[in-house]
Amino acid sequence: MIAYRLLRIIGHLFVGLGICALVFPFADAAGRHARIRRWSMQVLTLCRVTVVVQNALQTEAVSPALIIANHVSWLDIFVINSAEPCRFVAKSDIRDWPLIGWLCVQADTIFIARGKQRDVRRIFQGLVSSIQAGERVAFFPEGTTAAQGAILPFHANLFEAAIDAQVPIQPYALRYLDANGQHPAAADFIGDMTFAQSMIAIMKASPMKAELIQLAPIATAGMHRRDLAMLARAAIAEALGQSQPERRSDNLTPTTS
């Protein structure tokens, strides 16, 4: 059964490759977003992950905005894209992943080298321009994945893009739950775990629910990026029922795993 589900996932990846190669060159932005959203939902279905979007304040998501969330797994990108397709800022390593890397390139992912300040400066103006043009840009400010129950300090560098673009921060809190309301270990993608190991763990695990909680937007006018990072982290920690001391960090590069 596990082998069958893995084969279906691999087959779905090849379907994605075909869509990117044959459809994306002729589709407008709305058409590409619709296909990314549908394809992401299908990935999650094959992984037996159900997405539940919660609105903490029953308000509309602001747009344009810089979207941020805590980071648990490679699944996070598909969870967010299933609700609203975004351009993600991702670590450059992902570009070299088999199949997934090429798909990320076709989805207009913004790649950034880990820990290289020059690379941050290189893409910064492009981020500002994309946000001002109304594109939904998202990143994970922890800079790496963290096991559920922990939120790492938020790196503040890219929060500056929202200040320059004069748009708010739109935070989301993300968690995975099993049928008993507990955090399933299979959702964690941490340490030296490979993508293949994570995929097999998810295939072996029971079905899980991904909760994506939309939080109140954070205004950026007159704010410093470090303060924005701390406010966003505090809001996400509160939504997830966590209380952890914050440590300022302003010189590391936020990326996805």
Buried (B, 14 or more C-beta within 10 A) or exposed (E): EEEEBBEBBEEBBEEBBEBBEEEBEEEEEEEBBEBBBBBBBBBBBBBBBEBEBEEBEEEEBBBBBBBBBBBBBBBBBBBBBBBBBBBBBBBBBBBEEEEBBBBBEBBBBBBBBBEEEEBBEEBBEEBBEBBBEEBBBBBBBBBBBBBBEBBBBBBBBBBBBBBBBEBBBBBBBBBBBBEEEEBBEBBBBBEEBEBEEBBBBBBEBEEBBBBBBBBBBBBBEEBBBBBBBBBBBBBBBEBBEBEEEBEEBEEBBBBBB
